């Protein structure tokens, strides 16, 4: 007997067009007041953050700059940079603050972006970015060997401190409100968390 030919089914052709992977040009084409990132080939466009977000990032950067960037009142040995653009393989990320140990990066590059992953990053969470920061960006930071990540939530007034152990993030510290903490890798100084939050304005006295 002649064996019957084996049958197979032809996969149905999808009517949906393949999604184009975003490129750096897509970031360059964004308006000036929009921050662009490439995460797993997807363009993430974020408008200017609200004031409380900017306040937390600026206050933390100010607390760390003198003792660690300039070595005044602290050990020095770090570059502390606001919103550095990171080109990490095909991903382009912009954390709120990044830090490099000077022993790893003796001289800052004369370029508009970094190709060397930081030793520490801080992401200031907002309702529109928290999911991306936690689910999309944390694995990329782990892949690139970023040793510490801080997540700050200005709405909840909390700080989470993570250390990379292998390819897993170990939660070292959760604090908030008006606590005073020492947090890796900047545990040489105390941080007063109350300074990171915009306090609600006092109610006007009732003069009736």
Helices and strands as residue ranges (DSSP letters): H 24-28, E 34-39, E 42-47, H 51-64, I 65-70, E 78-82, E 85-88, E 91-94, E 97-101, E 120-125, H 130-131, I 132-137, H 138-143, E 148-153, E 158-165, E 168-176, E 180-181, E 191-192, G 193-196
